[in-house]
Amino acid sequence: MKLLWILVLAAIAWRMGFGRWPWQSLGLSSWPDKPSAKPSARRSFAEIEALALLGLEAGAGRKEILEAHKRHLASVHPDRGGSSEQVHAANAARDTLLGALADRGA
């Protein structure tokens, strides 16, 4: 049991030090059922979170991202009972997805 806790703490320390989980740094983060997937076809965890936050499906275009961002902002704006943290998260999600589109050349 102590070994498990040591491994967990070591993984967290690695994440804090290098910004990635140990298995990501070692290239072990590919899905077992899709070993031949191209790295550019994989979505980062930030992209997956951004899609979920804005309520979008994978493959959403620029227009869909901007519309979803606008809808989400309307519901989390501080004037409507939301918080500035929620607005910042929505803006970060939009920027992440638009950046991913630019990286993919779409």
GIUR-V363846 format. One record per helix or strand. SS is the DSSP state (H for helix, E for strand). FROM is the first residue (numbers start at 1). LEN is the number of residues. If there is no record, write none. Layout:
ss: <SS SS>
from: <FROM FROM>
len: <LEN LEN>
//
This chain:
ss: <H H H H H H H H>
from: <2 22 32 39 45 62 78 84>
len: <17 4 3 3 10 15 3 21>
//
